[in-house]
Structure formats: structure tokens, C-alpha cells
């Protein structure tokens, strides 16, 4: 890993600061999993979170908002566009840390001649079946006995673009798609790869019907059943044994608890408790939804 210090910041961004910067990684203000991070502040909404944070050691911040950073433990890097600085540095580090290795396909795997498998950073396990016209991009791991149906696309770049004063900045994805064992990826599924220390995952024995979309950094547990046309957006978490009905949508960063059920066509914008059953747009408790429908008929 590359240490984030004054020299690196000057080299990549041309920004100089009198404060001594020594950070281990980049992260968002609300990131509680990493320590000693460099983050950014361009929205006053996050000032309170920042000043109470034990994880942020340094911050890209505009001159206008710099006075709001009151924690003595957080060093300030004054810049015109904190968002641009943060994600430009993130792209640089992700690309520098990215390593290529030869693709590994187990001899028992069956890969159709019309399928496209990247020549690097792919691992395909025992007895895996890759059907016609599937596309396996780099940074994909497929566990033993799994099936990738026709036309599926695994490892595509996720939709992460930032509006900055210098235009729209696209974020380089350095993570993986990790498919467990005995998984079925349905025909024409699309699964984006992860970035920023969170891979996209599909757990053992989970089965996806056709036309399912799984966004970057989404993580799906074991033994889940996902209906046709379902959309599971970025950074969401679906725990074990969940049923997601056809054409349902799980919003970003939402958590669906173990054993929960999401009725077909539902739009889930808030986390769902384990064992719960939700229905509707926006999704609520299934019983409440049915009673409401009865009341208006």
C-alpha cells in the first residue's frame, strides 16, 4: 500500500499544506470500518459527524468550510474542490495498487466457445458452467459448481460518477465480483464489481433468475432466491435466506435482514428487519399494505 502523505498529495494534486499528513487510506466521513483515513468535506450536513469521528485524521476542505472543522485531531488540507481532490487521489491510488495476474480456469469447468473470459484476474472453480455469450470481465471469482447463464455480464464497471467544478469525474473500480459455490447467475444478469474495500458478493447456493441487476459493492448472502428483473443497487446488503420477488428494487445502502421477503414489484428504500415481509412502493409491512388496499376498494 502507498502511504498518503504531503509528498503524494503534492505529486498528484499539486496541493501543498503545512500540516504533516500521514494517513493509511481514503474513506468517507461516515466510514467506521477503517482507521486513520483521509476524507473530504464539501457539505455542512456532515460537520457534526466529522468533528466526532475517531477515524478521520485529515480532511480535504474548502476555505469556506474549514472553520467548521473544530476537532484538534483532524488536519486540514485547504483546496478549491474537496470532492475533486478526494476522488482524483482515490483513482490514482486504486490504479497504482491494481495488480494483474493470469486467469485461472479449473480443468473441469465448461466454458462455451462463444463466452468471453478476460485473460487476467479471473478465477473459475471446479465444475463451473459458463453458457453462450456470457462475458466475464477481470476481477471475477466464480466458486465451484456455479452456473453463469447465457448473456450474463460479470465484473462490469459500476455507476459511480462525481460532479465537480472540473466536470464529471468517473471513479475507477478496483474491487471484485465474488460468486460463491453452487450459485446460479441467470440469463442476462449484470453484476458490477466493487471498489473502495468492499467487493460485490453473491453467497453460496443463491439463485438468480433472468435479467437481475446487482450493483457495485452490493453483498448478497447464502441461499437467497432472486426473481426475474430484480434490481439490487450499490452498497446494499441482503442477508441469508432472503426472497426477493420479480421486478423488486432494493435501494442503495439498504439492508434486508435474514429470512426476509420482498414482494414482487416492491421498492425498498429503508432497511428490512430479519424475517419481515414487505410490499409496495415504497415498501411497508405486507399486512399493513394489504389492509390499505382493502380500505380503498
Secondary structure, 3 states (H helix, E strand, C coil): CCCEEHHHHHHHHCCCCCCCCEECEECCCCCCCCCCEEEEECCHHHHHHHHCCCCEEEEEECHHHHCCCCCCCCEEEECCCHHHHHHHHHHHHHHHHCCCCECEECCCCEECCCCEECCECEEECCCCEECCCCEECCCEEECCCCEECCCCEEEECCCCEEEECCEEEECCCCCCEEECCCCEECCCCEEECCECCECEEECCCCEECCCCEECCCCEECCCCEECCCCEECCCCEECCCCEECCCCEECCCCEECCCCEECCCCEECCCECCCCEEECECCEEHHHHHHHHHHHC
